[in-house]
Amino acid sequence: MDRWDRMGRLAAYGSAAAMAPYAVIKVSWVVGSLLGLAPVGAGFGLAEWVVLNTVTVGMAAVGIALGLALARPWGMRLPGVPVVFCAWVGAGFLVSMLPYALADSLLSPPEVSGSDSSESDTSGGDSDPTMPGWEAALIQFGFIGMGLGLTLALPAYLRRRWPEAFTRRGGGPSPLGRAAVALGAAVGLIWLYWAAGGTAGLAHPGEGRATWRLLCGICGTWALVAAFAVARPGREGPGRLPRWLPSVLGWLGSGSLFAWSGWKLPLTLYVALAAPPDVVLPERLGLAIALHLCAVVAGGAMMWTLTRGPSRTRPEVAAAPPG
């Protein structure tokens, strides 16, 4: 077991441990609200509150199990596709959300209005003003710990289970990979244009708050990182990038493209079809739907390109090295 592998295993254990307090808090919310011992979140009925937080308890349980699977030997015997897909989506989502959550906590006032929380709350009532400060701190710690842990643990697990994906040599991407690179880069440039203050393509520029533009900037940056990583596989030689670095950046960046837009696409479709009066998105809805759809397709195609190394080893038959 080399240093990279040890670091990845420790990060995986850390991600599972960081998510445990979040799961306990959400269980206490569900049980407390059912027994009448804890308040229901603002804007929710009892049934909606219980269902929403039960779902987040399940998501936390999956995150804890995933962290353990990336560290323990039994994780090498699990079917490769679901493990990698869950870890890829989770890491991709969190590497975009972590900088956003940290900056949002500095940019936003302590009391979050209903309209602001619709943009920034991704975990179901976590920014309720009635929540004690220590609970908010533990929830933020859980997301930060899980995000950082998966960011380190996922590449180490992939390298351990499918080392050929991290040692492949030279050669550019396939035609599918080149198309994914162009598509992902185009989406990323549009997001970065909005992050820089651009208004073309926005139906309601006034709704583009600082935190929204920050998130556009983060996701746009990851989109360009993924495009660069897939377009330029690592090569040996002085001044060259190590072969493993583009693979790691490509996995994380493509996951960010797929996960973020995969979450935003249904929301944007709902707003376009149902036209709720209390939800206004900055973007033109048709353009936003097209961008998120392109990002999902580009992220998935990039992942496919990264997993199709020269040996074309399938997850079901890849042999795990000792240790």
Secondary structure, DSSP 4 states (H G I P E B T S, - for coil): --HHHHHHHHHHHHHHHHHHHHHHHHHHHHHHHHHTSSPPPTT--HHHHHHHHHHHHHHHHHHHHHHHHTTSGGGGGS-HHHHHHHHHHHHHHHHHHHHHHHHHHHHS-SSPPHHHHHHH--SSSTT-TTS-HHHHHHHHHHHHHHHHHHHHHHHHHHHHH-THHHH--S----HHHHHHHHHHHHHHHHHHHHHTT--TTBS-GGG--HHHHHHHHHHHHHHHHHHHHHHS----STTPPPTHHHHHHHHHHHHHHHHHHHHHHHHHHHHHHH--TT---SB-HHHHHHHHHHHHHHHHHHHHHHH--TT---TTTPPPPP-
